[in-house]
Amino acid sequence: MDRSQALPKGIDRQTLIRLTRDSTYELILTFVLLFGVTTIVRWVIGPSLVSHAIPDIHAELWIVGTAVALLLAGLILSPPGRISGAHTNPAISFAMWRFGVFPGRAVIPYSVAQLLGSVLGVIAARGVWGSIVSNPPVAFAVLQPATGWSAIQVFVTESAGMAVIVFLVGICLSVHRLAKFVPWIIGALVGTGIAVLGTASGGSLNPARQFGPAIASGQTHFLWVYLLAPMVGAAFAAWLRLWIQKRRQVLTHRLCGTIG
């Protein structure tokens, strides 16, 4: 039988090769992101010179947010990031589809790759930094909401945070002169979200950000919220941007501003 006949309907061989390549890049990029996040948490919030010198959790979260912002921008601007878009976030992949610049058939492969990369990233961090990563206060960089917060409160906060990010990214990607600044805008927004929401909802804003740490640590009580809330926020923001900017198209799913 012709191999092409075994491919999913509507997908040719070259498209499948590109999708496999790009999904693999997303796995690698998300792996690096979660390895980096876990490493940052280990050295800023875990036992270290930084945590001893700066014991205030709010100040520590601003340091973590700044470091993650730079890491995200670097991943988006990296060669693999320029090819796949460096979404590293299922909610971003979903939003790019709703913006009309990313194929719907790629959302699930990207999301699976991002979640797998998340798990592998935190496991690798445990291997590099040792048992300190698996013990509190690091605990694989898993996020927990503030004491007394309900699942509904976390859901609403995380949804709103993701909605703000997706809406602003969509606006910037629809204006040619702003598109090149999107890596830094995304980094700044996510970094600010970490600093502001870290002691409240946790400041995940990314299903992949929480998935690996939750699986590795076994702390999965709120995992469904952290997985679903950003997707809901992204869906709402994509609809809102389309409603406001009916005649202005998003330029690209490649968040570095590369047109294509």
C-alpha positions in Angstrom: 0.0 0.0 0.0 1.2 3.5 -0.8 2.5 5.1 2.5 0.8 8.4 1.6 -2.5 6.6 1.9 -1.8 5.8 5.6 -1.3 9.5 6.5 -4.1 11.3 8.3 -6.6 12.9 5.9 -5.5 16.3 4.7 -1.8 15.9 5.7 0.8 15.3 3.0 4.2 13.8 3.7 6.1 17.1 3.8 3.5 18.7 6.2 3.9 15.7 8.5 7.7 16.0 8.5 7.5 19.7 9.3 4.9 19.1 12.1 7.1 16.4 13.6 10.2 18.6 13.4 8.4 21.6 14.9 6.8 19.5 17.7 10.2 18.1 18.5 11.6 21.6 18.8 8.7 22.5 21.1 9.6 19.5 23.3 13.2 20.7 23.5 12.3 24.3 24.1 9.9 23.4 26.9 12.4 21.1 28.4 14.9 23.9 28.5 12.2 26.3 30.0 11.3 23.9 32.8 14.9 22.9 33.5 15.6 26.7 33.7 12.6 27.5 35.8 13.4 24.7 38.3 17.0 25.8 38.4 16.0 29.4 39.0 13.7 28.4 41.8 16.4 26.1 43.3 18.9 29.0 43.5 16.6 31.9 44.4 14.0 30.3 46.7 15.8 27.1 47.7 18.7 27.2 50.2 21.3 29.5 48.6 23.2 32.7 49.1 20.4 34.5 47.3 17.6 33.2 49.6 19.7 33.9 52.7 20.5 37.5 51.5 16.9 38.2 50.3 14.5 36.3 52.5 11.4 38.2 51.4 9.3 36.0 49.1 8.0 39.0 47.1 11.5 40.2 46.3 12.5 36.6 45.4 9.5 36.3 43.1 10.6 39.5 41.2 14.0 37.9 40.8 12.5 34.7 39.5 10.1 36.6 37.2 13.0 38.6 35.7 15.1 35.5 35.1 12.2 33.6 33.5 11.4 36.7 31.4 14.9 36.7 29.9 14.9 32.9 29.5 11.6 33.0 27.6 12.8 35.8 25.3 16.0 33.9 24.6 14.0 30.8 23.7 11.8 32.6 21.3 14.7 34.3 19.6 16.8 31.1 19.4 17.1 29.2 16.1 14.7 26.4 17.1 12.3 29.1 18.5 12.3 31.0 15.2 11.2 27.7 13.4 8.6 26.4 15.8 7.5 29.7 17.3 8.7 28.7 20.8 5.2 28.6 22.1 6.3 26.4 25.1 2.7 26.8 26.3 -0.4 24.9 25.0 -2.5 28.0 25.6 -0.3 30.0 23.2 -0.6 27.3 20.6 -4.4 27.3 21.0 -4.5 31.1 20.8 -2.4 31.1 17.6 -4.9 28.7 16.1 -7.8 30.9 17.1 -5.9 33.9 15.6 -6.0 32.0 12.3 -2.2 31.8 11.8 -1.5 28.3 13.2 -3.0 25.0 11.9 -5.5 23.4 14.2 -4.1 20.0 13.5 -0.8 21.1 15.1 -2.3 22.2 18.5 -2.5 18.7 20.0 1.0 17.5 18.8 2.5 20.8 20.1 0.7 20.5 23.4 1.7 16.9 23.9 5.3 17.8 23.1 5.2 20.8 25.6 3.8 18.7 28.4 6.3 15.9 27.8 9.1 18.5 27.7 7.9 19.9 31.0 8.2 16.5 32.7 11.6 15.8 31.3 12.9 19.2 32.2 12.2 18.9 35.9 13.5 15.4 36.0 16.7 16.6 34.4 17.0 19.4 37.0 16.6 16.8 39.7 19.4 14.8 38.2 21.7 17.9 37.9 21.0 19.6 41.3 20.3 16.5 43.4 17.7 15.8 46.1 17.4 19.5 47.1 15.1 19.9 44.0 12.7 17.3 45.3 12.5 18.7 48.8 10.7 21.8 50.1 10.8 24.7 49.5 11.8 23.8 45.9 9.7 20.7 45.4 10.3 20.5 41.7 9.2 24.2 41.4 5.6 23.1 41.8 3.1 25.9 42.4 0.5 26.1 45.1 -2.1 28.8 45.6 -2.3 30.9 48.8 -3.7 29.2 51.9 -7.5 29.3 51.8 -7.8 29.9 48.0 -10.5 27.8 46.4 -10.2 26.1 43.0 -12.6 28.7 41.6 -10.5 31.6 42.8 -7.4 30.1 41.2 -9.2 29.3 38.0 -10.5 32.9 37.6 -7.2 34.5 38.4 -5.1 32.2 36.1 -7.7 32.6 33.3 -7.6 36.4 33.6 -3.8 36.5 33.7 -3.5 34.3 30.6 -6.2 36.4 28.9 -4.3 39.6 29.4 -1.1 38.0 27.9 -2.8 36.5 24.9 -4.8 39.7 24.2 -1.7 41.9 24.3 0.3 39.5 22.3 -2.4 39.3 19.6 -2.6 43.1 19.5 1.2 43.4 19.1 1.4 40.7 16.4 -1.2 42.5 14.4 0.9 45.6 14.2 4.0 45.1 12.0 6.2 47.6 13.9 5.5 46.0 17.2 5.9 42.3 16.2 9.7 42.3 16.6 9.3 43.3 20.3 6.9 40.4 21.1 9.7 38.2 22.7 10.4 40.9 25.2 6.8 41.7 25.7 5.9 38.1 26.4 8.9 37.8 28.8 7.8 41.0 30.6 4.2 39.9 30.9 5.0 36.4 32.2 7.7 37.7 34.5 5.3 40.3 36.0 2.6 37.6 36.3 5.0 35.4 38.3 5.9 38.3 40.6 2.4 39.5 41.1 0.4 36.2 41.2 3.1 34.0 42.8 1.8 34.4 46.4 -1.8 34.3 45.3 -2.8 31.9 42.5 0.8 30.7 41.9 1.3 32.5 38.7 1.6 29.5 36.4 -0.1 31.1 33.2 1.0 28.0 31.3 -0.3 24.4 31.6 3.2 23.1 30.8 4.7 25.2 33.6 2.8 23.3 36.2 2.4 19.9 34.6 5.9 18.6 35.0 6.4 19.9 38.5 3.1 18.6 39.7 3.7 15.1 38.2 7.2 14.9 39.6 6.2 16.1 43.1 2.9 14.3 43.3 1.1 17.6 44.2 -1.7 17.3 41.7 -4.6 18.6 43.7 -5.1 21.8 41.7 -3.5 20.5 38.5 -6.7 20.4 36.5 -7.2 24.1 37.3 -3.7 25.0 36.1 -4.2 23.0 32.9 -7.6 24.3 32.0 -7.7 27.9 33.2 -5.0 29.2 30.8 -6.8 27.6 27.9 -10.1 29.3 28.8 -8.3 32.6 29.2 -6.6 32.2 25.8 -9.9 31.4 24.1 -11.6 34.4 25.6 -8.7 36.7 24.7 -8.6 35.5 21.1 -12.3 36.1 20.7 -12.0 39.6 22.2 -9.1 40.6 20.0 -11.0 39.4 16.9 -14.1 41.4 18.0 -12.0 44.6 18.6 -9.7 44.2 15.5 -12.1 42.7 13.0 -10.1 44.0 10.0 -6.6 43.6 11.3 -4.9 40.2 10.9 -2.3 38.6 13.2 0.9 38.4 11.2 2.4 35.2 12.3 2.5 32.4 14.9 6.3 32.8 15.1 6.5 35.0 18.2 9.8 36.5 17.2 8.0 38.5 14.6 9.2 36.4 11.7 6.6 36.7 9.0 5.4 33.4 7.6 
